């Protein structure tokens, strides 16, 4: 059973209260019992001395000579000419004895019931039990309230940290107090501030680099058109096209980061968008299990599906299958699948920039763009490996 911080604090306080109340109760009981017995013995001994004086001058007293029920320990002790007080607990009714020798053969003894002291001690035990139970309840309730408050503060800090990990960099704990939980909350807020500043700097650098590269890349594209036909020209043109595509991808990431991209919603069939997305790709099959009409931005949906299919062809193995199942589109290849370390990253912090699904590594922005576009659309992406082999990505489009 997993207990939260509040429950653990409450249980610890309750256990401490029970231990303290029990220890105090036992101590008070013992001290009172010893004091009661000493007082009773002293009183009966004084009464015995008065009875011995009365016996010496012939006056009657409550003392008895050689009583037949004199306990054995008392009889043995008075043989040594010792005045004795003794508590006899036999028979279920405790009796206090006092005895002394008044001649070589005679023993003078007094006895009385010890029940009043026993009843008084029992009443004290009941009072101690009630008081201890009340104190334990009050302390436990106080501990529970304190623990619940601590637990709520710790839970709030944990939830805020989870929101920050999910990308909500505006989430803050706003610490209250000066204890360890407040220090933890302040550390979470400081981490969010530092992370936000770092990501913002990264976004600015990304956007600046893309904008700075756009003009020279456009110039290169124009210059390639002026080169004479040949193998070298084809290689240069291919490299320029890849560079231009990379710059466009970086610009797209910058737009997604700045949240300046607009969503143009239209009513479209999911199957139609899937077919348009992969129209120019070889070794890609579209299979429609069920079809629906959704309100979304078709251009962005097609961009997402095209990127997923192209990524599957590039880093997986053909054939690539697009299965349309209502608002769900699954893109699967027949390659080795996502590496375990990449799946772990995708399930926690999402795609990392310049990291692809290739088993041998590689760089790219495809998954980053796909995730950003899906976020704008309000769609959900799921990355996994298919049980029969290959990587599979599931896109769930909103239906409302």
C-alpha positions as CSV (number, residue, x, y, z in Angstrom):
1,X,0.0,0.0,0.0
2,X,1.4,3.3,-1.1
3,X,0.8,6.2,1.4
4,X,1.3,9.9,0.5
5,X,3.3,12.3,2.6
6,X,0.2,13.5,4.5
7,X,-0.8,10.0,5.6
8,X,2.8,9.1,6.6
9,X,3.1,12.3,8.7
10,X,-0.3,11.6,10.3
11,X,0.6,8.0,11.2
12,X,4.0,9.1,12.5
13,X,2.4,11.7,14.8
14,X,-0.3,9.3,15.9
15,X,2.3,6.6,16.7
16,X,4.4,9.2,18.7
17,X,1.4,10.4,20.6
18,X,0.4,6.8,21.5
19,X,4.0,6.0,22.7
20,X,4.2,9.2,24.8
21,X,0.7,8.8,26.3
22,X,1.5,5.1,27.1
23,X,4.8,5.9,28.7
24,X,3.4,8.8,30.8
25,X,0.4,6.6,31.8
26,X,2.7,3.7,32.9
27,X,5.0,6.1,34.8
28,X,2.1,7.8,36.6
29,X,0.5,4.5,37.5
30,X,3.8,3.1,38.9
31,X,4.6,6.2,40.9
32,X,1.0,6.4,42.3
33,X,1.0,2.7,43.2
34,X,4.3,2.9,45.0
35,X,3.2,6.1,46.9
36,X,-0.1,4.6,47.9
37,X,1.5,1.5,49.2
38,X,4.1,3.4,51.2
39,X,1.4,5.7,52.7
40,X,-0.8,2.7,53.6
41,X,2.1,0.8,55.2
42,X,3.2,3.8,57.2
43,X,-0.3,4.4,58.5
44,X,-0.9,0.7,59.5
45,X,2.6,0.6,61.1
46,X,1.8,3.7,63.2
47,X,-1.6,2.1,64.1
48,X,0.3,-1.1,65.1
49,X,2.7,0.8,67.4
50,X,-0.3,2.4,69.1
51,X,-2.0,-1.0,69.5
52,X,1.2,-2.5,71.0
53,X,1.3,0.4,73.5
54,X,-2.4,-0.2,74.4
55,X,-1.7,-4.0,74.8
56,X,1.2,-3.2,77.2
57,X,-1.0,-1.3,79.6
58,X,-4.0,-3.6,79.2
59,X,-6.2,-1.4,77.1
60,X,-8.2,-3.1,74.3
61,X,-7.3,-2.5,70.7
62,X,-8.1,-3.8,67.2
63,X,-4.9,-5.8,67.0
64,X,-5.0,-9.6,67.3
65,X,-2.6,-11.9,69.1
66,X,-1.2,-14.8,67.0
67,X,-3.9,-14.6,64.3
68,X,-4.4,-18.0,62.6
69,X,-4.5,-16.4,59.1
70,X,-1.2,-14.6,59.5
71,X,0.7,-14.9,56.2
72,X,3.7,-17.1,56.2
73,X,6.2,-14.4,55.1
74,X,5.0,-12.2,58.0
75,X,5.3,-15.0,60.5
76,X,8.9,-15.8,59.3
77,X,9.9,-12.1,59.3
78,X,8.8,-11.4,62.9
79,X,10.8,-14.3,64.3
80,X,13.9,-12.0,63.9
81,X,12.3,-9.4,66.1
82,X,11.4,-7.2,63.0
83,X,8.3,-5.1,62.8
84,X,6.8,-6.0,59.4
85,X,4.3,-4.6,57.0
86,X,3.2,-6.9,54.1
87,X,0.7,-6.7,51.3
88,X,-1.0,-10.1,50.7
89,X,-2.6,-10.3,47.3
90,X,-3.9,-13.9,47.6
91,X,-7.5,-14.9,47.4
92,X,-8.5,-12.1,45.0
93,X,-8.9,-9.5,47.9
94,X,-5.6,-7.8,48.7
95,X,-4.9,-7.4,52.5
96,X,-2.3,-5.2,54.2
97,X,-0.7,-6.7,57.3
98,X,1.4,-5.1,60.1
99,X,2.9,-7.4,62.8
100,X,5.5,-7.3,65.6
101,X,6.6,-9.5,68.4
102,X,5.6,-8.5,71.9
103,X,7.2,-11.4,73.7
104,X,9.2,-14.6,72.8
105,X,6.0,-16.4,71.8
106,X,3.4,-13.8,71.1
107,X,2.9,-11.8,67.8
108,X,0.6,-8.8,67.7
109,X,-0.8,-8.2,64.2
110,X,-3.1,-5.8,62.4
111,X,-4.8,-6.2,59.0
112,X,-7.1,-4.3,56.7
113,X,-8.4,-4.6,53.2
114,X,-6.4,-2.9,50.5
115,X,-9.4,-2.7,48.1
116,X,-9.9,1.1,48.5
117,X,-6.4,1.7,47.2
118,X,-6.9,-0.8,44.4
119,X,-10.1,0.9,43.4
120,X,-8.5,4.3,43.6
121,X,-5.6,3.0,41.4
122,X,-8.1,1.5,38.9
123,X,-10.0,4.8,38.7
124,X,-6.7,6.6,38.1
125,X,-5.9,4.1,35.3
126,X,-9.3,4.8,33.6
127,X,-8.7,8.5,33.9
128,X,-5.2,8.2,32.4
129,X,-6.6,6.0,29.6
130,X,-9.3,8.5,28.7
131,X,-7.0,11.4,28.9
132,X,-4.3,9.6,26.9
133,X,-6.9,8.6,24.2
134,X,-8.2,12.2,24.0
135,X,-4.8,13.6,23.8
136,X,-3.8,11.0,21.1
137,X,-6.9,11.8,19.0
138,X,-6.3,15.6,19.3
139,X,-2.6,15.2,18.4
140,X,-3.4,12.8,15.6
141,X,-6.0,15.2,14.1
142,X,-3.4,18.0,14.3
143,X,-0.8,15.7,12.7
144,X,-3.3,14.7,10.0
145,X,-4.1,18.4,9.2
146,X,-0.4,19.2,9.1
147,X,0.3,16.1,7.0
148,X,-2.5,16.9,4.6
149,X,-1.3,20.4,4.1
150,X,2.3,19.2,3.5
151,X,1.0,16.5,1.2
152,X,-1.0,19.0,-0.8
153,X,1.9,21.3,-1.1
154,X,4.2,18.5,-2.2
155,X,1.6,17.2,-4.7
156,X,1.1,20.7,-6.1
157,X,4.9,21.0,-6.6
158,X,5.0,17.5,-8.3
159,X,2.0,18.4,-10.6
160,X,3.6,21.6,-11.6
161,X,6.9,19.8,-12.4
162,X,4.9,17.4,-14.5
163,X,3.2,20.2,-16.4
164,X,6.6,21.8,-17.0
165,X,7.9,18.5,-18.3
166,X,4.9,18.3,-20.7
167,X,5.8,21.7,-22.1
168,X,3.8,24.2,-20.0
169,X,6.6,26.5,-19.2
170,X,4.3,29.1,-17.7
171,X,3.3,26.8,-14.8
172,X,4.6,27.9,-11.4
173,X,4.3,26.5,-7.9
174,X,4.6,29.9,-6.1
175,X,6.1,28.7,-2.8
176,X,4.6,29.6,0.6
177,X,6.7,29.5,3.7
178,X,10.3,28.8,4.5
179,X,10.4,25.0,5.0
180,X,11.9,22.3,2.8
181,X,8.7,22.0,0.7
182,X,8.9,25.8,0.0
183,X,12.5,25.4,-1.0
184,X,11.5,22.5,-3.4
185,X,8.8,24.7,-4.9
186,X,11.2,27.6,-5.3
187,X,13.6,25.2,-7.0
188,X,10.9,24.0,-9.4
189,X,10.0,27.6,-10.3
190,X,13.7,28.5,-10.8
191,X,14.1,25.4,-13.0
192,X,11.1,26.5,-15.1
193,X,12.5,30.0,-15.5
194,X,15.9,28.7,-16.5
195,X,14.3,26.2,-18.9
196,X,12.0,28.8,-20.4
197,X,14.9,31.2,-21.0
198,X,17.0,28.5,-22.5
199,X,14.3,27.3,-24.9
200,X,13.5,30.9,-25.8
201,X,17.1,31.5,-26.7
202,X,17.2,28.3,-28.7
203,X,14.0,29.4,-30.6
204,X,15.5,32.8,-31.4
205,X,18.7,31.2,-32.6
206,X,16.8,28.7,-34.8
207,X,14.6,31.4,-36.3
208,X,17.6,33.8,-36.9
209,X,19.7,31.0,-38.6
210,X,16.7,30.0,-40.8
211,X,16.1,33.6,-41.9
212,X,19.7,34.3,-42.5
213,X,20.1,31.1,-44.6
214,X,16.9,31.6,-46.7
215,X,18.4,34.3,-48.9
216,X,21.7,32.6,-49.8
217,X,19.9,29.3,-50.4
218,X,17.5,31.0,-52.8
219,X,20.5,32.5,-54.5
220,X,22.1,29.0,-54.8
221,X,18.9,27.6,-56.3
222,X,18.9,30.4,-58.9
223,X,22.6,29.8,-59.6
224,X,22.1,26.1,-60.1
225,X,19.7,26.8,-62.9
226,X,22.5,28.6,-64.7
227,X,25.0,25.7,-64.6
228,X,25.5,23.5,-67.7
229,X,23.8,20.1,-67.7
230,X,25.9,17.3,-66.3
231,X,26.4,14.9,-63.4
232,X,28.1,17.5,-61.3
233,X,25.2,19.9,-61.8
234,X,22.7,17.2,-60.7
235,X,24.7,16.5,-57.5
236,X,24.8,20.3,-56.7
237,X,21.1,20.7,-57.5
238,X,20.3,17.7,-55.3
239,X,22.3,19.1,-52.4
240,X,20.7,22.6,-52.8
241,X,17.2,21.0,-52.8
242,X,18.0,19.2,-49.5
243,X,19.4,22.4,-48.0
244,X,16.4,24.4,-49.1
245,X,14.1,21.7,-47.6
246,X,16.0,21.8,-44.3
247,X,15.8,25.6,-44.2
248,X,12.1,25.5,-44.8
249,X,11.7,22.9,-42.0
250,X,13.7,25.1,-39.6
251,X,11.4,28.0,-40.5
252,X,8.4,25.9,-39.9
253,X,9.7,24.9,-36.5
254,X,10.3,28.6,-35.7
255,X,6.7,29.4,-36.7
256,X,5.4,26.6,-34.5
257,X,7.6,27.7,-31.6
258,X,6.4,31.3,-31.8
259,X,2.7,30.0,-31.9
260,X,2.0,32.4,-34.7
261,X,0.8,29.8,-37.1
262,X,-3.0,30.0,-37.9
263,X,-5.3,27.0,-38.3
264,X,-7.8,27.1,-41.2
265,X,-10.6,24.7,-40.4
266,X,-12.6,22.9,-43.1
267,X,-14.8,19.8,-43.2
268,X,-12.8,17.0,-44.9
269,X,-12.9,13.2,-45.1
270,X,-9.9,11.6,-43.4
271,X,-9.4,9.1,-46.2
272,X,-9.2,11.9,-48.8
273,X,-6.6,13.8,-46.8
274,X,-4.6,10.5,-46.3
275,X,-4.5,9.8,-50.1
276,X,-3.5,13.4,-51.0
277,X,-0.7,13.3,-48.4
278,X,1.0,10.3,-49.9
279,X,0.1,10.8,-53.6
280,X,3.7,11.5,-54.6
281,X,5.3,8.7,-52.5
282,X,6.1,5.2,-53.8
283,X,5.7,2.1,-51.8
284,X,3.0,3.6,-49.6
285,X,-0.4,2.0,-49.4
286,X,-3.6,3.5,-48.0
287,X,-6.2,1.2,-46.4
288,X,-9.6,2.5,-45.3
289,X,-11.3,0.6,-42.5
290,X,-13.8,3.3,-41.6
291,X,-14.1,6.8,-42.8
292,X,-15.4,10.0,-41.1
293,X,-15.6,13.7,-41.9
294,X,-13.7,15.9,-39.4
295,X,-13.4,19.6,-39.0
296,X,-9.7,20.4,-39.2
297,X,-6.9,22.1,-41.2
298,X,-6.4,19.7,-44.2
299,X,-3.1,21.3,-45.2
300,X,-1.6,20.6,-41.8
301,X,-3.1,17.1,-41.5
302,X,-1.6,16.3,-44.9
303,X,1.7,17.7,-43.9
304,X,1.7,15.5,-40.8
305,X,0.8,12.4,-42.7
306,X,3.3,13.1,-45.5
307,X,6.1,13.7,-43.0
308,X,5.3,10.4,-41.1
309,X,5.2,8.4,-44.4
310,X,8.4,10.0,-45.7
311,X,10.1,9.4,-42.3
312,X,8.9,5.7,-42.4
313,X,10.3,5.2,-45.9
314,X,13.6,7.0,-45.0
315,X,14.3,5.3,-41.7
316,X,12.2,2.1,-41.9
317,X,11.5,-0.2,-44.7
318,X,8.8,-0.4,-47.4
319,X,6.0,-1.1,-47.8
320,X,4.6,1.7,-45.7
321,X,0.9,1.4,-44.7
322,X,-1.6,4.1,-43.9
323,X,-4.6,2.7,-42.2
324,X,-7.6,5.1,-41.9
325,X,-9.9,3.9,-39.0
326,X,-12.4,6.8,-38.5
327,X,-10.6,9.7,-36.9
328,X,-7.5,7.5,-36.4
329,X,-4.7,7.2,-39.0
330,X,-1.9,4.7,-38.3
331,X,1.3,4.9,-40.3
332,X,3.4,1.7,-40.2
333,X,6.6,0.6,-41.9
334,X,8.2,-2.8,-42.0
335,X,11.7,-1.9,-40.7
336,X,13.4,-2.6,-37.4
337,X,11.1,-0.3,-35.5
338,X,11.9,2.6,-33.1
339,X,15.0,2.1,-31.0
340,X,14.1,1.6,-27.3
341,X,16.0,4.7,-26.2
342,X,14.1,6.8,-28.8
343,X,10.7,5.3,-27.7
344,X,11.5,6.3,-24.1
345,X,12.2,9.9,-25.2
346,X,9.1,10.0,-27.3
347,X,6.9,8.8,-24.4
348,X,8.3,11.3,-21.9
349,X,9.5,14.6,-23.4
350,X,8.5,14.1,-27.0
351,X,10.6,14.2,-30.2
352,X,14.0,16.0,-29.8
353,X,15.1,18.3,-32.6
354,X,17.6,16.9,-35.0
355,X,16.8,13.4,-33.8
356,X,15.0,10.9,-36.0
357,X,13.8,7.3,-35.7
358,X,16.8,5.9,-37.6
359,X,18.3,2.9,-35.8
360,X,21.7,4.3,-36.7
361,X,21.0,7.8,-35.5
362,X,20.8,10.7,-37.9
363,X,19.5,14.2,-37.8
364,X,16.2,15.8,-38.8
365,X,13.2,17.9,-37.9
366,X,10.4,15.7,-39.2
367,X,9.1,14.4,-35.9
368,X,9.4,17.8,-34.3
369,X,7.3,19.4,-37.0
370,X,4.8,16.6,-36.9
371,X,4.4,17.0,-33.1
372,X,4.0,20.8,-33.4
373,X,1.4,20.5,-36.2
374,X,-0.5,17.9,-34.2
375,X,-0.5,20.2,-31.2
376,X,-1.9,23.0,-33.3
377,X,-4.7,20.7,-34.6
378,X,-5.5,19.4,-31.1
379,X,-4.6,15.9,-32.3
380,X,-2.8,13.2,-30.4
381,X,0.2,11.3,-31.5
382,X,1.3,7.9,-30.2
383,X,4.6,6.3,-31.1
384,X,5.1,2.5,-30.7
385,X,6.5,-0.6,-32.3
386,X,4.0,-2.9,-34.0
387,X,3.8,-6.4,-32.5
388,X,4.5,-7.9,-36.0
389,X,7.5,-5.7,-36.5
390,X,8.1,-2.2,-37.8
391,X,7.5,1.3,-36.3
392,X,3.9,2.5,-36.0
393,X,2.7,6.1,-35.4
394,X,-1.0,6.7,-34.6
395,X,-2.6,10.1,-35.3
396,X,-5.9,10.7,-33.5
397,X,-7.8,13.7,-35.0
398,X,-10.3,15.6,-32.8
399,X,-14.0,14.9,-33.8
400,X,-15.5,17.9,-32.2
